[in-house]
Structure formats: structure tokens, C-alpha cells
Amino acid sequence: MTTENEVTQPEVEVQDVAPDQESDPVATLTSDLQRLQAEYANYRKRVERDRSLAHELAIGAVLTELLALLDDIDRAETHGELTGGFKAVAEQLNSIVTRIGLEKYGTEGEAFDPQIHEALLHDTSSEVSVATASKILQPGYKFKERILRPARVSVTDPAGE
């Protein structure tokens, strides 16, 4: 029952909209698409980075297996037994591993660094002021800043320490 003084108001339908949800469907779909594109771009970058790392690790593993052969070639060259066809094969092998990125390191007289050197012998001398790799017993090798094998050295420590 309505009286003359009462005015009926039409019912208003209220939509429940979450504060973080947009009411425009185009904007919602656009943001979803942008999110998916960003996720896919990140996925592609991660897969490419993992693929590159796996590639470097595989090359490093093959080069590590070749280190014994390279040591034998160096010893043969030191003893003057590297002649003829064998010398040509050795030079070609050395140029291939260098081109791939294998680096030989370790020189006599450089400061001893336990990160890249493995000390096999110790001696003391008053002629050095810091621990020095006085003799290279076996050269070290690295591939793309990754140590494949540390240089095995004889270390001369300063006297009096």
C-alpha cells in the first residue's frame, strides 16, 4: 500500500566490481595479452640462456677430454720428437682448439693465485717478495673464463714468513 506522501523509487541494480578488476573487457583482454607476451618473452630468453650454457658446457667437456692429448703433444715438442706429418697434425689440432676458445695459461714468475694455480711443490727464497709460481709443471687451461684445469706449479714463498 502506498500513500500519497510516499514516492516509490525504481530499483537500481548495483554491479559488484572488484577494485582491481577493470570493467572494460577490451582493456582486460589487452592486459592479459600483454602479460602473456611478457611471460613468453621471458621464457624465450631463459631457454636461449639455458641452451647457450648447455652448449658451452658440452664444448668444455670435450676440451677437457682433449687436455691429456695436448699435454702429450707439448711434451713431444719439448723433447724434439714432433716432426714430419705428426707435427702438421699437432699444429692443426692446436689451431682448432684455440679457434674454439681454449686458452692455455701459466707462466713462470707470475704471482701465485690459488684460484687458477694448484701448488704441488713449495720452496722459500729471499729473491721473491710474494708467493710466486716459480716453475710450471703442467699448464692450465680455461674456456670462456671457466677453468678447465688449474695450472700445476711449484711455488716459491718469500723467506722469513
SERO-4910 file (N, C-alpha, C, O; in steps of 0.05 Angstrom, whole numbers):
BEGIN
 pado doro    nc1    nc2    nc3   cac1   cac2   cac3    cc1    cc2    cc3    oc1    oc2    oc3
  Met    A     16    -23      0      0      0      0     17     25      0     36     27     16
  Thr    A     11     42    -17     25     67    -18      6     90    -11    -17     90    -18
  Thr    A     17    108      2      2    131      8     10    154    -10     30    151    -25
  Glu    A     -4    175     -9      3    198    -27     30    210    -21     43    221    -38
  Asn    A     38    209      4     63    221     11     87    204      5    110    214      3
  Glu    A     84    179      1    106    160     -5    111    159    -35     92    157    -50
  Val    A    135    162    -42    142    161    -71    158    135    -75    176    129    -60
  Thr    A    150    120    -94    165     95   -100    188    101   -118    186    116   -137
  Gln    A    210     89   -110    234     93   -126    240     68   -142    236     45   -132
  Pro    A    248     71   -167    254     47   -182    278     33   -170    296     46   -159
  Glu    A    279      7   -173    301     -8   -162    326     -5   -180    324     -7   -204
  Val    A    348      1   -167    373      4   -182    390    -20   -178    394    -29   -155
  Glu    A    400    -32   -200    417    -55   -198    445    -47   -195    456    -32   -211
  Val    A    458    -57   -174    486    -50   -168    504    -73   -176    499    -96   -169
  Gln    A    525    -66   -192    543    -87   -201    567    -88   -181    578    -67   -173
  Asp    A    574   -112   -173    597   -115   -156    622   -116   -173    626   -135   -188
  Val    A    638    -95   -172    663    -94   -187    686    -93   -167    687    -75   -149
  Ala    A    704   -112   -170    727   -112   -152    744    -88   -158    746    -80   -181
  Pro    A    758    -77   -138    774    -53   -143    797    -57   -162    805    -39   -176
  Asp    A    808    -82   -164    830    -87   -182    821    -97   -209    838   -102   -227
  Gln    A    796   -101   -213    786   -112   -238    774    -89   -255    758    -73   -245
  Glu    A    783    -88   -280    773    -67   -298    746    -76   -308    740    -99   -312
  Ser    A    729    -57   -313    702    -63   -323    702    -65   -353    683    -75   -364
  Asp    A    722    -54   -366    723    -54   -395    735    -80   -405    758    -86   -399
  Pro    A    720    -97   -420    730   -123   -428    754   -120   -448    771   -138   -448
  Val    A    755   -100   -464    777    -96   -482    803    -91   -467    824   -101   -473
  Ala    A    801    -74   -446    824    -68   -430    834    -93   -415    858    -97   -412
  Thr    A    815   -109   -405    822   -134   -391    836   -153   -410    856   -165   -403
  Leu    A    825   -157   -434    838   -175   -453    865   -164   -462    884   -180   -466
  Thr    A    867   -138   -465    893   -126   -473    914   -131   -451    937   -138   -457
  Ser    A    907   -127   -426    926   -132   -405    934   -161   -403    957   -168   -397
  Asp    A    914   -179   -407    921   -208   -407    940   -215   -430    959   -230   -426
  Leu    A    935   -203   -453    953   -208   -476    981   -197   -470   1001   -211   -477
  Gln    A    983   -174   -459   1009   -162   -453   1024   -180   -432   1048   -184   -434
  Arg    A   1010   -190   -413   1022   -207   -392   1032   -233   -405   1054   -241   -399
  Leu    A   1016   -244   -423   1024   -269   -436   1048   -264   -454   1066   -281   -456
  Gln    A   1049   -241   -468   1072   -235   -485   1097   -232   -468   1118   -241   -476
  Ala    A   1094   -219   -446   1118   -215   -428   1127   -242   -417   1151   -247   -416
  Glu    A   1109   -260   -409   1116   -286   -400   1131   -302   -421   1150   -316   -416
  Tyr    A   1120   -300   -446   1133   -315   -468   1160   -304   -475   1179   -319   -480
  Ala    A   1163   -278   -474   1190   -266   -479   1210   -274   -458   1232   -281   -464
  Asn    A   1201   -275   -433   1219   -284   -411   1226   -314   -414   1249   -322   -410
  Tyr    A   1207   -330   -423   1211   -358   -427   1232   -362   -450   1250   -378   -447
  Arg    A   1228   -347   -472   1247   -349   -494   1276   -342   -486   1295   -355   -493
  Lys    A   1278   -320   -470   1305   -312   -460   1317   -333   -442   1341   -339   -444
  Arg    A   1301   -345   -425   1311   -366   -406   1319   -390   -422   1340   -402   -416
  Val    A   1303   -399   -442   1310   -422   -458   1336   -417   -474   1353   -435   -475
  Glu    A   1339   -393   -485   1363   -387   -500   1387   -386   -482   1409   -396   -490
  Arg    A   1384   -375   -458   1406   -374   -439   1414   -403   -431   1438   -409   -430
  Asp    A   1394   -420   -426   1400   -448   -418   1413   -463   -441   1430   -479   -437
  Arg    A   1403   -458   -465   1415   -471   -489   1444   -463   -493   1461   -480   -499
  Ser    A   1449   -437   -489   1477   -427   -492   1495   -439   -470   1517   -447   -476
  Leu    A   1485   -441   -446   1501   -453   -424   1506   -482   -429   1529   -492   -425
  Ala    A   1486   -497   -439   1489   -525   -444   1510   -529   -467   1526   -548   -467
  His    A   1509   -511   -487   1528   -512   -509   1557   -508   -499   1575   -523   -506
  Glu    A   1561   -488   -482   1587   -483   -471   1597   -505   -453   1620   -512   -454
  Leu    A   1579   -517   -437   1587   -539   -420   1595   -564   -437   1614   -578   -430
  Ala    A   1581   -569   -459   1587   -591   -476   1615   -587   -489   1631   -606   -491
  Ile    A   1620   -563   -499   1646   -557   -511   1668   -560   -490   1689   -571   -495
  Gly    A   1663   -550   -466   1682   -552   -444   1688   -581   -437   1711   -587   -431
  Ala    A   1668   -598   -438   1672   -626   -432   1689   -640   -453   1707   -655   -446
  Val    A   1685   -633   -478   1701   -645   -500   1730   -635   -497   1749   -650   -500
  Leu    A   1733   -609   -492   1760   -598   -490   1775   -610   -466   1799   -614   -467
  Thr    A   1761   -615   -444   1773   -627   -421   1784   -655   -428   1805   -662   -418
  Glu    A   1769   -670   -444   1779   -696   -452   1804   -694   -470   1820   -713   -471
  Leu    A   1807   -672   -484   1830   -669   -502   1855   -659   -488   1877   -658   -500
  Leu    A   1853   -650   -463   1876   -639   -449   1899   -658   -447   1922   -650   -450
  Ala    A   1894   -683   -441   1916   -703   -439   1930   -705   -466   1955   -707   -467
  Leu    A   1916   -705   -488   1928   -706   -514   1945   -681   -520   1967   -683   -530
  Leu    A   1935   -658   -512   1950   -633   -515   1975   -633   -499   1996   -623   -507
  Asp    A   1974   -645   -474   1998   -647   -458   2019   -665   -471   2042   -659   -470
  Asp    A   2010   -687   -482   2028   -705   -496   2042   -692   -520   2066   -695   -524
  Ile    A   2026   -676   -534   2038   -661   -557   2058   -641   -547   2080   -638   -560
  Asp    A   2052   -627   -525   2072   -608   -514   2098   -622   -505   2119   -611   -510
  Arg    A   2095   -645   -493   2119   -660   -484   2135   -669   -508   2160   -668   -507
  Ala    A   2122   -679   -529   2136   -687   -553   2151   -664   -566   2173   -667   -575
  Glu    A   2138   -641   -566   2151   -617   -577   2175   -609   -560   2196   -601   -571
  Thr    A   2172   -610   -534   2195   -603   -516   2219   -621   -520   2242   -612   -519
  His    A   2214   -647   -526   2235   -666   -529   2245   -668   -558   2262   -685   -565
  Gly    A   2233   -652   -576   2242   -652   -604   2232   -675   -620   2243   -681   -641
  Glu    A   2212   -689   -611   2201   -712   -625   2178   -705   -643   2165   -722   -655
  Leu    A   2171   -680   -645   2149   -671   -661   2159   -663   -689   2167   -640   -694
  Thr    A   2158   -682   -708   2169   -677   -734   2150   -689   -755   2133   -705   -749
  Gly    A   2154   -680   -780   2140   -691   -803   2110   -687   -802   2100   -666   -794
  Gly    A   2096   -708   -810   2067   -707   -811   2054   -703   -784   2033   -691   -781
  Phe    A   2066   -715   -764   2056   -713   -737   2056   -683   -727   2038   -674   -713
  Lys    A   2076   -669   -736   2078   -640   -729   2055   -625   -742   2044   -607   -729
  Ala    A   2049   -631   -767   2027   -617   -781   2000   -623   -767   1983   -605   -764
  Val    A   1996   -648   -758   1971   -655   -744   1970   -641   -718   1949   -631   -710
  Ala    A   1992   -639   -703   1993   -626   -677   1987   -596   -680   1972   -585   -664
  Glu    A   1998   -583   -700   1994   -555   -705   1964   -550   -712   1952   -530   -703
  Gln    A   1953   -568   -728   1925   -565   -736   1907   -569   -711   1887   -554   -708
  Leu    A   1913   -588   -694   1897   -593   -670   1899   -568   -652   1879   -560   -641
  Asn    A   1923   -558   -648   1926   -534   -631   1911   -510   -642   1899   -495   -627
  Ser    A   1911   -506   -669   1897   -483   -680   1867   -487   -678   1852   -467   -674
  Ile    A   1857   -512   -679   1828   -516   -677   1819   -510   -648   1799   -497   -645
  Val    A   1833   -521   -628   1824   -516   -601   1827   -487   -593   1812   -476   -577
  Thr    A   1847   -473   -605   1850   -444   -599   1827   -429   -612   1816   -410   -600
  Arg    A   1819   -436   -636   1797   -424   -650   1771   -428   -635   1753   -410   -635
  Ile    A   1767   -451   -623   1743   -457   -608   1742   -440   -583   1720   -433   -574
  Gly    A   1765   -433   -572   1766   -416   -548   1781   -426   -525   1781   -415   -503
  Leu    A   1796   -448   -529   1813   -459   -507   1837   -441   -504   1851   -435   -523
  Glu    A   1842   -433   -479   1866   -416   -473   1884   -430   -454   1875   -441   -434
  Lys    A   1909   -430   -461   1930   -442   -444   1941   -419   -427   1946   -397   -437
  Tyr    A   1945   -424   -401   1956   -404   -384   1976   -416   -364   1978   -440   -361
  Gly    A   1991   -398   -352   2011   -406   -332   2039   -400   -343   2048   -413   -361
  Thr    A   2051   -380   -331   2079   -373   -339   2096   -371   -314   2086   -364   -293
  Glu    A   2121   -378   -317   2139   -377   -294   2143   -349   -286   2146   -331   -302
  Gly    A   2144   -344   -260   2149   -318   -249   2124   -302   -242   2126   -280   -230
  Glu    A   2100   -311   -250   2076   -296   -243   2068   -302   -214   2075   -322   -203
  Ala    A   2054   -283   -202   2045   -287   -174   2027   -311   -172   2010   -316   -189
  Phe    A   2030   -326   -150   2014   -349   -145   1985   -341   -138   1981   -324   -120
  Asp    A   1966   -352   -152   1937   -347   -147   1924   -374   -143   1922   -389   -162
  Pro    A   1914   -380   -119   1902   -406   -114   1876   -411   -130   1866   -433   -131
  Gln    A   1865   -390   -142   1841   -393   -158   1848   -406   -185   1831   -420   -197
  Ile    A   1872   -401   -195   1879   -412   -221   1903   -430   -221   1910   -442   -241
  His    A   1917   -432   -198   1940   -449   -195   1935   -471   -175   1920   -468   -156
  Glu    A   1949   -494   -179   1949   -515   -159   1978   -519   -151   1995   -527   -168
  Ala    A   1984   -514   -126   2012   -517   -117   2018   -546   -111   2005   -559    -95
  Leu    A   2039   -556   -124   2048   -583   -120   2074   -584   -103   2078   -603    -89
  Leu    A   2090   -564   -106   2116   -562    -91   2118   -534    -79   2109   -515    -90
  His    A   2131   -533    -56   2136   -507    -42   2166   -505    -37   2180   -524    -31
  Asp    A   2175   -480    -39   2203   -473    -34   2203   -445    -22   2183   -430    -25
  Thr    A   2224   -437     -9   2227   -410      1   2252   -397    -11   2271   -410    -17
  Ser    A   2250   -371    -15   2273   -356    -26   2271   -327    -18   2249   -316    -14
  Ser    A   2294   -315    -14   2294   -286     -7   2293   -269    -32   2291   -244    -30
  Glu    A   2293   -281    -55   2292   -266    -80   2264   -258    -88   2261   -241   -106
  Val    A   2243   -269    -75   2215   -262    -82   2203   -247    -58   2209   -253    -35
  Ser    A   2184   -229    -65   2170   -215    -43   2142   -225    -39   2130   -220    -18
  Val    A   2131   -239    -58   2105   -251    -56   2107   -280    -65   2126   -287    -79
  Ala    A   2087   -296    -58   2086   -324    -68   2086   -324    -98   2069   -311   -111
  Thr    A   2104   -338   -110   2108   -337   -139   2108   -366   -151   2118   -384   -139
  Ala    A   2095   -368   -174   2095   -393   -189   2122   -395   -203   2126   -384   -225
  Ser    A   2141   -408   -190   2169   -408   -200   2173   -428   -223   2191   -424   -239
  Lys    A   2158   -449   -223   2161   -469   -245   2133   -480   -252   2118   -487   -235
  Ile    A   2127   -481   -278   2102   -491   -287   2106   -521   -293   2120   -529   -312
  Leu    A   2094   -538   -277   2096   -567   -280   2076   -577   -301   2082   -596   -316
  Gln    A   2053   -565   -302   2033   -572   -322   2016   -547   -327   2005   -535   -308
  Pro    A   2014   -538   -352   1999   -513   -357   1970   -516   -351   1959   -538   -351
  Gly    A   1957   -494   -345   1928   -494   -340   1913   -487   -366   1925   -475   -384
  Tyr    A   1888   -493   -366   1871   -487   -390   1845   -476   -380   1833   -485   -360
  Lys    A   1835   -456   -395   1809   -445   -390   1793   -441   -416   1805   -438   -437
  Phe    A   1767   -442   -413   1749   -439   -436   1728   -419   -427   1712   -424   -410
  Lys    A   1728   -396   -440   1709   -374   -435   1708   -367   -405   1687   -368   -393
  Glu    A   1730   -361   -394   1733   -353   -366   1727   -375   -346   1725   -370   -322
  Arg    A   1723   -399   -355   1718   -422   -338   1743   -439   -337   1753   -448   -358
  Ile    A   1754   -444   -314   1778   -460   -311   1771   -490   -316   1755   -502   -302
  Leu    A   1784   -501   -337   1780   -530   -342   1800   -546   -326   1793   -568   -316
  Arg    A   1824   -535   -323   1844   -548   -307   1863   -527   -296   1873   -511   -312
  Pro    A   1868   -526   -270   1886   -506   -259   1915   -513   -267   1922   -536   -272
  Ala    A   1931   -492   -269   1960   -496   -275   1973   -508   -250   1969   -498   -228
  Arg    A   1987   -530   -254   2001   -543   -232   2030   -532   -231   2045   -533   -250
  Val    A   2036   -520   -208   2061   -504   -206   2077   -511   -181   2067   -522   -162
  Ser    A   2102   -503   -182   2119   -502   -159   2119   -474   -149   2125   -455   -164
  Val    A   2114   -471   -123   2111   -444   -112   2135   -437    -95   2145   -454    -79
  Thr    A   2145   -413    -99   2167   -403    -83   2156   -381    -65   2146   -360    -74
  Asp    A   2157   -386    -39   2148   -366    -19   2170   -348    -10   2194   -356    -11
  Pro    A   2164   -324     -1   2186   -306      9   2198   -318     35   2183   -329     51
  Ala    A   2223   -315     38   2236   -325     62   2229   -308     86   2224   -284     84
  Gly    A   2227   -321    109   2221   -306    134   2191   -305    140   2184   -291    160
  Glu    A   2174   -318    126   2145   -317    132   2137   -343    144   2113   -346    150
***
